[in-house]
């Protein structure tokens, strides 16, 4: 009886360690990474005319959220 309980505990412990150590981060495909690198953002009010930014944020002039520029 003790051997059975010990064997079940060992199996449970090993399976817990095995499944909890998997990499749970999302894998980003090459196309998603390529698209993310080329996103451009600009002010919707065009405070700085056609100036674009590489990252989302706020316009330094009017403080509005920058909007993603649609590629043509």
HUJOBEL-V298585 format. One record per pair of residues at least 4 apart in sequence whose ideal C-beta (glycine too) atoms are under 8 Angstrom apart, sorted by the first residue. I is the first residue (numbers start at 1). J is the second residue. Records with the same first field share a line. If there is no record, write none. Layout:
# HUJOBEL-V298585
I->J, J
This chain:
# HUJOBEL-V298585
1->5
2->6
3->7
4->8
5->9
6->10
7->11
8->12
9->13
10->14
11->15
12->16
13->17
14->18
15->19
16->20
17->21
28->32, 33, 36
29->33
30->34
31->35
32->36
33->37
34->38
35->39
38->71
39->54, 68, 69
40->52, 53, 54, 68, 69
41->52, 53, 54, 55, 56, 57, 66, 67, 68, 69
42->46, 48, 50, 51, 52, 53, 66, 67, 69
43->47, 48, 51, 59, 61, 62, 64, 66, 67
44->64, 65, 66, 67
45->59, 62, 64
46->50
47->59, 61, 62
48->59, 60, 61
52->69
53->57, 66
56->65, 66, 68
57->65, 66
58->63, 64, 65, 66
59->63, 64, 65, 66
